[in-house]
């Protein structure tokens, strides 16, 4: 091989490498732009599991239920695990009414994702709302960083901090907060760790219309199980404290080739449900009772009959979910968990 041929070969190889490096750079740039344009989403916990038939029908939650506890319950306080917390310290007490004038702009911009608290005379942090009176020297303003929608975008966090710094300057207060990049990294880590706990359990009681089923019989069966009605086809099961344990929706279908059937779908939003084990046992009793009362069968999303072995396997999976949450300091159904899974 001549020196000319060798030189051409080396030049060609370098050109190919250059093209590959350029394409890789373009790909990474495009990915970063996409991540900034679209909020991250949780992975599908079912697809992440091993392939093969699994009896438990546990599905990822894709949206919060309409009548669950609000995103920011009144008793919630800023929490550094969930929120970007900025602490403001003033030389002289700031009247709540004065502070709230500027805070209202942030509430309109970020809705229920922001919290405000103040340190009272008993050295206890208390939630600040429209009816709060008095004056305080120390304040905490918080923006929720992680929820079911994913992690807050960096641009929103920058905007929030800028607004708080402006508000503090106008009130003669100094601010202290975690570095924003560090807070976002921690929020993304929490989002990844809790994604597999973001699930719901769904059972179906399927009853044939040929059994003489009618609306009154359905209402009687649901009422007998202690469910409270919301409308004609949606019911809610509550515990003694008024916590939502599960929802029941009804759907009637008819086909010219088959008998009309009634399908009752019973769902439990696992991380938002207190005392998972006891609540799941209550749910199992409910679906058994409904199936017996309506002459129906208990099925999963694929139309397979659920037997005792399958129900027990689901219960075991839910214990794993509970343990995962508690390892990160969250208890199913508590205020912080409701905010995280909102």
C-alpha positions in Angstrom: 0.0 0.0 0.0 1.4 3.4 -1.1 1.8 6.3 1.3 -0.9 8.1 -0.7 -3.4 5.2 -0.2 -2.5 5.0 3.5 -3.1 8.7 3.9 -6.4 8.6 2.1 -7.5 5.7 4.3 -6.6 7.5 7.5 -8.3 10.7 6.3 -11.5 8.7 5.5 -11.5 7.1 8.9 -11.1 10.4 10.6 -14.0 11.8 8.5 -16.2 8.9 9.6 -15.3 9.4 13.2 -16.0 13.1 12.9 -19.5 12.4 11.5 -20.3 10.0 14.3 -19.1 12.5 17.0 -21.1 15.3 15.4 -24.3 13.1 15.2 -23.9 12.1 18.8 -23.5 15.7 19.8 -26.7 16.6 17.9 -28.6 13.8 19.5 -27.6 14.8 23.0 -28.6 18.4 22.2 -32.0 17.4 20.9 -32.6 15.2 24.0 -31.8 18.1 26.4 -34.1 20.4 24.5 -36.9 17.8 24.6 -36.4 17.3 28.4 -36.7 21.0 28.9 -39.8 21.3 26.7 -41.7 18.4 28.2 -41.9 17.5 31.9 -40.6 14.0 32.9 -43.1 11.2 33.3 -43.1 8.2 35.4 -42.2 4.9 33.8 -44.9 2.2 33.5 -44.4 -0.1 36.5 -45.9 -3.0 34.6 -43.6 -2.7 31.6 -40.6 -2.6 34.0 -41.5 -6.0 35.4 -40.4 -9.3 34.0 -42.5 -10.6 31.1 -45.0 -13.4 31.6 -48.4 -13.7 33.1 -48.8 -12.1 36.5 -52.1 -12.5 38.3 -52.2 -9.1 40.2 -53.7 -6.4 38.1 -51.9 -3.3 39.4 -51.9 -0.3 37.0 -49.9 2.9 37.0 -51.9 6.0 38.0 -52.1 8.5 35.1 -54.3 11.2 36.8 -55.5 12.2 40.2 -59.1 11.5 41.1 -61.4 14.5 41.1 -62.5 14.4 44.7 -59.3 13.3 46.5 -57.7 15.5 49.1 -56.5 18.8 47.5 -52.9 19.2 46.3 -52.0 21.3 49.3 -54.1 20.3 52.3 -54.6 23.2 54.8 -52.4 21.5 57.4 -49.4 21.1 55.0 -46.2 23.0 55.7 -43.2 23.5 53.5 -41.2 20.3 53.3 -37.6 20.3 51.9 -38.1 16.8 50.5 -40.9 18.0 48.2 -40.4 21.7 48.0 -37.9 24.3 47.2 -37.9 26.2 50.5 -36.7 29.8 50.8 -36.3 31.2 54.3 -36.8 34.9 54.8 -35.5 36.7 57.9 -36.4 40.3 58.7 -34.9 42.7 61.2 -38.3 43.8 62.3 -41.6 41.9 62.2 -43.4 42.0 58.8 -47.2 42.2 59.0 -48.9 39.3 57.4 -51.3 41.5 55.5 -48.4 43.4 53.9 -46.5 40.2 53.0 -49.6 38.6 51.5 -50.1 41.5 49.1 -47.0 40.4 47.2 -47.6 36.7 47.8 -50.9 36.7 46.0 -49.1 37.2 42.7 -47.2 34.0 43.3 -50.4 32.1 44.2 -52.0 33.2 41.0 -48.9 32.2 39.0 -48.2 28.8 40.6 -51.7 28.0 42.0 -51.6 25.3 44.7 -48.0 24.4 44.2 -46.8 27.2 46.6 -47.0 27.3 50.4 -46.2 30.1 52.9 -45.5 29.6 56.6 -44.3 31.9 59.4 -42.7 31.2 62.8 -45.0 32.2 65.6 -44.3 33.4 69.1 -44.3 29.7 70.3 -41.4 29.0 67.9 -43.8 26.8 65.8 -44.2 27.1 62.0 -47.7 27.8 61.0 -49.4 27.9 57.6 -50.1 31.5 56.4 -53.4 32.1 54.6 -55.6 35.0 53.6 -57.1 35.2 57.1 -53.7 35.2 58.9 -53.1 38.2 61.1 -50.1 39.4 63.2 -46.5 40.1 62.3 -43.5 37.7 62.0 -39.8 38.0 61.5 -39.1 34.6 59.9 -41.0 33.2 56.9 -40.7 30.2 54.7 -41.9 30.3 51.1 -42.0 27.1 49.2 -42.6 25.8 45.6 -43.5 22.2 45.2 -40.8 20.5 43.0 -42.1 17.0 42.5 -45.5 15.5 41.9 -47.2 13.0 39.6 -46.6 15.5 36.8 -42.9 15.1 37.3 -40.3 17.6 38.4 -40.7 21.3 38.1 -38.9 22.9 35.2 -35.8 24.9 36.0 -37.2 28.0 34.5 -40.1 28.0 36.8 -37.9 27.6 39.8 -35.7 30.5 38.7 -38.8 32.6 38.3 -40.1 31.6 41.8 -36.8 32.4 43.5 -36.5 35.7 41.7 -40.0 36.7 42.8 -39.3 35.8 46.4 -36.1 37.8 46.4 -37.9 40.8 45.1 -40.6 40.3 47.8 -37.9 40.0 50.5 -36.1 43.1 49.3 -39.3 45.1 49.5 -39.9 43.9 53.0 -36.3 44.4 54.2 -35.7 40.7 54.7 -32.7 38.5 53.8 -33.1 35.1 52.1 -31.5 31.7 52.4 -32.1 28.6 50.3 -30.5 25.5 48.9 -28.6 25.9 45.6 -31.3 25.4 42.9 -29.4 22.8 40.9 -28.9 20.7 44.0 -32.6 20.9 44.9 -33.7 19.9 41.3 -31.3 16.9 41.4 -32.7 15.8 44.7 -36.3 16.2 43.3 -35.5 14.1 40.3 -33.9 11.4 42.4 -37.1 11.3 44.6 -39.3 11.2 41.5 -37.4 8.1 40.1 -37.4 6.3 43.5 -41.1 6.8 44.0 -42.3 6.1 40.4 -42.8 2.3 41.1 -45.0 3.1 44.1 -47.3 5.3 41.9 -49.9 2.6 41.2 -53.6 1.8 41.6 -55.4 -1.5 42.0 -58.4 -2.1 39.8 -61.0 -4.9 40.1 -64.1 -5.5 38.0 -67.3 -7.1 39.1 -69.1 -8.2 35.9 -72.7 -9.2 36.2 -75.0 -10.4 33.4 -78.2 -8.5 32.7 -79.9 -11.9 32.3 -79.8 -12.3 36.0 -82.5 -9.7 36.4 -80.1 -7.0 37.3 -81.5 -3.5 37.5 -80.5 -0.1 38.8 -82.3 -0.4 42.1 -80.5 -3.7 42.8 -77.2 -2.2 42.1 -77.8 0.8 44.3 -79.0 -1.5 47.1 -75.9 -3.6 46.8 -73.6 -0.6 46.9 -75.4 1.0 49.8 -75.3 -2.2 51.7 -71.5 -2.2 51.5 -71.4 1.3 53.1 -70.5 3.3 50.0 -71.6 6.9 49.6 -73.1 7.9 46.3 -71.6 10.8 44.2 -73.8 10.5 41.2 -75.7 7.8 39.3 -72.6 5.8 38.2 -69.9 6.8 40.8 -69.6 5.8 44.4 -66.9 6.3 47.1 -65.8 4.2 50.0 -64.6 6.1 53.0 -63.0 5.0 56.3 -64.2 6.2 59.7 -62.0 9.3 59.4 -63.4 10.2 56.0 -60.4 9.2 54.0 -61.1 8.0 50.5 -60.2 4.3 50.3 -61.6 3.3 46.9 -63.9 4.4 44.1 -66.6 2.4 42.3 -67.8 3.3 38.9 -70.6 1.5 37.0 -70.9 1.0 33.3 -73.6 -0.8 31.3 -72.9 -2.3 27.9 -75.1 -4.1 25.4 -74.3 -5.9 22.2 -76.6 -7.5 19.8 -74.7 -10.8 19.9 -74.3 -11.1 23.7 -76.4 -10.3 26.8 -76.1 -6.8 28.2 -73.8 -6.7 31.2 -73.0 -4.4 34.0 -69.4 -3.7 34.9 -68.5 -2.3 38.3 -64.9 -1.1 38.4 -63.4 -0.7 41.9 -60.1 1.2 42.1 -57.7 2.0 44.9 -55.1 4.8 44.6 -52.4 3.0 46.6 -50.0 5.7 47.8 -53.0 8.0 48.7 -54.7 5.4 50.7 -54.0 5.2 54.5 -53.2 1.8 56.1 -52.8 0.0 52.8 -53.1 -3.5 54.2 -56.3 -2.9 56.1 -57.8 -0.8 53.2 -57.0 -3.5 50.7 -58.6 -6.2 52.9 -61.7 -3.9 53.1 -61.6 -3.6 49.3 -61.5 -7.4 48.8 -64.4 -7.8 51.1 -66.3 -5.2 49.1 -65.7 -6.8 45.7 -66.6 -10.3 47.0 -69.8 -8.9 48.5 -70.8 -7.1 45.3 -70.0 -10.1 43.2 -72.2 -12.3 45.4 -75.0 -9.8 45.7 -75.2 -9.1 41.9 -74.5 -12.7 40.8 -71.4 -11.6 39.0 -67.8 -12.6 38.7 -64.6 -10.9 39.9 -62.2 -10.2 37.0 -59.0 -8.4 36.2 -58.4 -5.9 33.3 -58.0 -8.8 30.9 -61.2 -10.5 31.8 -59.5 -13.3 33.8 -61.2 -14.5 36.9 -59.4 -13.5 40.1 -59.1 -16.3 42.7 -57.8 -16.3 46.2 -54.3 -16.9 45.1 -54.3 -13.8 42.8 -55.9 -11.6 45.5 -53.2 -12.7 48.0 -50.5 -12.0 45.5 -51.8 -8.4 45.0 -51.8 -7.9 48.8 -48.1 -9.0 48.9 -47.2 -6.5 46.2 -48.9 -3.7 48.1 -46.8 -4.4 51.1 -43.7 -3.9 48.9 -45.1 -0.6 47.8 -45.7 0.5 51.4 -42.2 -0.5 52.4 -40.7 1.4 49.5 -42.6 4.6 50.5 -41.6 4.4 54.1 -38.0 3.9 53.2 -38.1 7.4 51.8 -40.0 8.8 54.8 -43.5 8.8 53.4 -46.5 7.0 54.8 -49.4 6.1 52.5 -52.3 8.6 52.9 -50.4 11.2 55.0 -50.3 14.9 54.1 -46.8 14.8 52.5 -47.6 11.7 50.5 -50.9 13.2 49.3 -48.9 16.1 48.0 -46.2 14.0 46.4 -48.8 11.9 44.6 -51.0 14.7 43.5 
